[in-house]
């Protein structure tokens, strides 16, 4: 792809059974910012069998153009079919920047595109901006280990690509009046080119708890919980506030909580209204997954714990005393 | 060894237990990475190879996956290539699918298990909404997750063997046809512009109190004042 001719910021609108996932719409908000910085257009890419809902959502969330590839072979995601369709679009329209949600399939598609286009892909970005003089996107992400963030550039190849995790950014305000140009491309992928076939789908059993990314209140515990049973203490607080329980990686590694409850770089990225960090030290990987929360309350015995640097309210104390006291007080006030 | 890589190795060992064959462990990195390969051998891998060279240093995901794809081509052919879904902290989850793309191989990420039925492969793949049952053919590259299995422990005899067995090295000299514009720092399309410690300015309000009950009351007051509750 040529540096000189490439243009526009593309956002992949991933769908599940015809419904657009939130992450694509979240990325349209970031894409808008980049497109403005680059003085280019914001375009959405929709691939699927039923695309109407996604096209409509892409319009409402600010796309100026929507590229659509429609066909039975796109009913389920496959790297072969989606990759083929997306690469054909790239060949024809030569994008400058591509944003993809860091979902199971988005990570797969992103790496396929980047390798095929011989370009760079920065994963799990937590902040995006444009370096105006060079036209490079500055991709910001937590660096390997340590308490570090890195700014990454893809300065010699185009398109420049990045993935961002669901929930890392908030969706913008939808505008039903926005009417983008919808460009439907007739791209088909021959059946023999699609080497994987979904023969059955088993819907996940309804999770025991509320989904982390949908909860308004999350009460998370870390290493200080000491065992699985102690999470009941946090569950009580979550119940009183109509929220759910999360945890840090330490609690998953110890086998106290399932990975589906993990908040952080290798778990979920969340932005509830209130986030309680109980006995969580606040490693950069955990903070990357919760720093966008509306209000952060940290409870920790160690007053030097880095979690206090991101918290809005800090309680230096034993969570096993403070959390039950909170539950008691909240219950008393609710009854009053 | 990365926990997810242990799951990947376990999947490979289970396939070997069921269908026979050979399990080859490949790692890229400095000499210290041999310890990881010895651990793989102690768990049951038949051989371990270290891909190592100064010229490979500084590689990003693109370059790393290209180099590993070259190593796999050299040591193969393989029926199944397994990788962990991602490194434990801060990795991208994109190296393994990128290897597949360099190889032109079929790939399935986040695989819980896979079995052979004639010339077909049936795999269960974990996605956000549930589990996909997928039919494909060998050869296939898969990534494993924590939910895939419980990695086995090393036996004492394998452990002893792993300490004395040879871990061959593959250096750039072993890849006469490698495209040197795609390796190392120079061959990496992404460059680190800067690293920084997140500027955390502690602006939080300290909740004081003589007892947990006092602190709890004070916090709830403040949350209510801020209209958070």
Contacts between the chains, C-beta under 8 A, distances in Angstrom:
chain1	res1	chain2	res2	distance
A	16	B	128	7.5
A	16	B	129	5.5
A	17	B	129	8.0
A	76	B	132	7.3
A	79	B	97	7.3
A	79	B	100	7.8
A	79	B	107	5.9
A	80	B	106	7.8
A	102	B	93	7.7
A	103	B	128	6.2
A	104	B	109	6.4
A	104	B	110	5.3
A	104	B	126	7.3
A	104	B	127	4.8
A	104	B	128	6.1
A	105	B	127	6.8
A	107	B	92	7.7
A	107	B	93	5.0
A	107	B	94	5.7
A	107	B	97	6.9
A	107	B	109	7.0
A	108	B	97	5.0
A	108	B	107	7.1
A	108	B	109	5.1
A	110	B	94	6.6
A	111	B	61	7.4
A	111	B	65	7.7
A	111	B	94	4.2
A	111	B	95	8.0
A	111	B	97	4.2
A	111	B	98	4.3
A	111	B	101	6.4
A	112	B	97	6.5
A	112	B	98	8.0
A	112	B	100	8.0
A	112	B	101	5.1
A	114	B	61	7.9
A	114	B	62	6.5
A	114	B	94	7.8
A	114	B	98	7.1
A	114	B	189	7.9
A	115	B	62	6.6
A	115	B	65	6.9
A	115	B	98	5.0
A	115	B	101	3.7
A	115	B	102	5.9
A	116	B	101	6.3
A	118	B	62	7.8
A	118	B	189	7.3
A	119	B	62	7.7
A	119	B	189	5.3
A	120	B	60	6.7
A	120	B	62	6.3
A	120	B	188	7.3
A	120	B	189	3.3
A	120	B	190	3.6
A	121	B	61	6.6
A	121	B	62	7.2
A	121	B	92	7.8
A	121	B	94	6.4
A	121	B	190	7.3
A	122	B	190	5.7
A	123	B	61	7.4
A	123	B	91	7.9
A	123	B	92	3.4
A	123	B	93	6.7
A	123	B	94	5.4
A	124	B	90	8.0
A	124	B	92	6.6
A	138	B	193	6.6
A	139	B	190	7.8
A	141	B	90	7.9
A	142	B	90	5.4
A	143	B	90	6.4
A	143	B	195	5.7
A	144	B	87	7.8
A	144	B	89	6.8
A	144	B	90	4.5
A	144	B	91	7.1
A	145	B	89	5.9
A	145	B	90	6.4
A	147	B	197	5.7
A	147	B	198	7.4
A	148	B	195	5.0
A	148	B	196	7.1
A	148	B	197	6.2
A	149	B	195	6.7
A	149	B	196	5.6
A	149	B	197	7.4
A	149	B	198	5.6
A	150	B	192	5.3
A	150	B	193	7.9
A	150	B	194	7.3
A	150	B	195	4.8
A	151	B	192	7.2
A	151	B	193	4.3
A	151	B	194	4.8
A	151	B	195	7.5
A	151	B	196	7.6
A	152	B	190	5.1
A	152	B	191	6.9
A	152	B	192	6.0
A	152	B	193	6.6
A	153	B	190	7.1
A	153	B	191	5.3
A	153	B	193	4.8
A	154	B	189	5.5
A	154	B	190	5.3
A	154	B	191	7.6
A	155	B	191	6.1
A	156	B	189	6.5
A	157	B	189	4.7
A	163	B	92	8.0
A	163	B	94	7.8
A	195	B	106	4.4
A	195	B	136	5.7
A	195	B	137	6.8
A	196	B	106	6.2
A	196	B	108	6.4
A	196	B	134	5.2
A	196	B	135	7.3
A	196	B	136	4.5
A	197	B	134	6.6
A	197	B	135	4.9
A	197	B	136	7.1
A	198	B	132	5.0
A	198	B	133	7.1
A	198	B	134	5.7
A	199	B	122	7.8
A	199	B	133	5.3
A	199	B	134	6.9
A	199	B	135	5.0
A	200	B	132	7.5
A	200	B	133	3.8
A	201	B	130	6.1
A	201	B	131	7.4
A	201	B	132	5.7
A	201	B	133	7.3
A	202	B	130	5.2
A	202	B	131	4.4
A	202	B	132	8.0
A	202	B	133	7.1
A	203	B	129	6.6
A	203	B	130	4.3
A	204	B	129	6.1
A	204	B	130	4.1
A	204	B	131	7.3
A	241	B	229	7.9
A	249	B	88	8.0
A	249	B	89	7.9
A	253	B	3	7.7
A	259	B	146	5.7
A	259	B	147	7.2
A	265	B	89	6.5
A	265	B	90	5.9
A	266	B	86	6.9
A	266	B	88	6.5
A	266	B	89	6.5
A	273	B	228	6.6
A	274	B	223	7.3
A	274	B	228	5.9
A	274	B	229	7.7
A	284	B	198	6.6
A	285	B	89	5.5
A	285	B	90	6.5
A	287	B	198	7.4
A	294	B	228	6.9
A	295	B	223	7.1
A	295	B	226	7.0
A	295	B	228	4.8
A	296	B	204	7.8
A	297	B	219	6.8
A	297	B	223	7.8
A	298	B	204	7.3
A	306	B	200	7.3
A	308	B	202	6.2
A	308	B	204	6.1
A	309	B	200	3.6
A	309	B	201	7.5
A	309	B	202	4.7
A	309	B	204	7.7
A	310	B	200	5.7
A	310	B	204	7.8
A	311	B	204	4.3
A	312	B	203	7.7
A	312	B	204	5.4
A	312	B	205	6.7
A	313	B	204	6.1
A	313	B	205	5.4
A	313	B	207	5.7
A	313	B	219	5.9
A	313	B	222	6.3
A	313	B	223	7.4
A	314	B	204	4.5
A	314	B	205	6.9
A	314	B	206	5.1
A	314	B	207	6.5
A	315	B	207	4.7
A	315	B	215	5.5
A	315	B	219	6.5
A	316	B	206	7.5
A	317	B	212	6.2
A	317	B	215	6.2
A	318	B	212	7.5
A	321	B	212	4.0
A	322	B	212	4.8
A	322	B	215	6.0
A	322	B	216	6.3
A	324	B	212	7.6
A	325	B	211	7.8
A	325	B	212	4.0
A	325	B	213	4.8
A	325	B	215	7.0
A	325	B	216	3.8
A	326	B	216	4.4
A	326	B	219	6.8
A	326	B	220	7.1
A	328	B	213	7.3
A	328	B	216	7.3
A	329	B	213	6.9
A	329	B	216	4.5
A	329	B	217	5.4
A	329	B	220	5.6
A	330	B	220	6.4
A	333	B	220	6.8
